[in-house]
Amino acid sequence: MKILILNGPNLNMLGSREPEIYGTSTLSDIVNELTALAAGCNAQVDHFQSNEEGALVTRIQQSRGVHDGIIFNPGAYTHTSIALLDALRACDCPCIEVHLSNIHSREPFRRRSLTAQACLGQICGLGPMGYRLALTALLEMHGSKGTSR
């Protein structure tokens, strides 16, 4: 099984950007933990982060036929990107949206997720644990299908 961990704008700044909201874990910390967790389940993760919307759209498109699932933190594009929504809808693999903070308890403009409409579910407000929960969910769902790429 192969999972794409996809992260949007400013997530490369984790650990130093507003730690009171996003915590002190870096993106590398999160990816390293997910890589180890996946390896223990005979799975593999690929990671991609970009501050550019088009690069994220392209990476989603490239996941067709390659990945069995996507864990996606679209960052600020969550609230604005119809392009990412359309790319997720066109993708043939399940996606779980993850946010470190609880977007539903923040500013009103952050409470709406366009991209969640194309996702199996959304995990928010649990910090890095949200990524682990998303990976666990995808691994368990994939195991019930009995298929792999």
C-alpha positions, 0 to 999 in steps of 0.5 A: 500500500502506498499513501501520499502525504500532501501538505499545502502552504506554510506547513513547511514552517511548522515548529516555528510558525505560531506554535501556540496554534500549530504546536512545536512538531516540524513537518519533518517530525510528522513525516518521519513518524508516519514513515515509520508507522507505515513501514511497520504495517508493510506500507509506504508513504510519499510526501510532498509539500508546496506553497503553490496551488498548481503544484498541489493540483498536479501532485494530486493528478499524478497520484492516480494509479500510484497511491492507494490514499491521500492524507491532505492538509491543504492549509489556507487553500482549504477555504478557497481552492475550487481547483484542489476540490476538482483535482480531488474529485477526479482522483481515484483514491480516497483522501482524508483531510487533516488540520492541526488546529480545530478550524471550526473554532477559529475565525469564521473564514476558516470554518468552511472547507471546500476541499472536504467535500471530496474527502472521506472525512476530516480530522482537525484539532488533534495536532500531529495525531490527526495525521496518524489517525488518518494513516491508520484509517486508510490502512484499515480501509485498504486492508478490508479491500484486499487490493494494493498498488 
